[in-house]
Amino acid sequence: MATDVPHVLVVDDTFVDRLVASRVLQSCNIRVTTMEDPKKALEFLNVEHDVQLIMTDYCMPGMTGYDLLKELKESPKLKQIPVVIMSSDHIPERMKRCLDAGAKEYIMKPLDVVDVPRLLSYI
């Protein structure tokens, strides 16, 4: 696998949102792995070592994107991977909490191709 192609992990419990995000990213020549469960995403990240950016939905059952972010930032092995939180809700307190916890950005869904260059700048 070419190392010059960024590898982005998209975590979202909604199929359509995963599909939209992966299509937008793939159209920009980005390798995408999608997962619907944040806990499985953590298991995957503990094995897979070339993910360069994590994009996660905020609202998911069982474990929110914020919970995932906190788990990642507490892991010596994973804390350096930039995390972007995606949501369909514009809630300033939630946005601030995620950014304070280490998220690079909190973006509104759906992901748009115009957002991609800025998101890639975090890698």
Beta strands, then each sheet from edge to edge (+ up, - down):
strand 1: 7-11
strand 2: 31-35
strand 3: 53-57
strand 4: 83-87
strand 5: 105-108
sheet 1: 2+ 1+ 3+ 4+ 5+
end
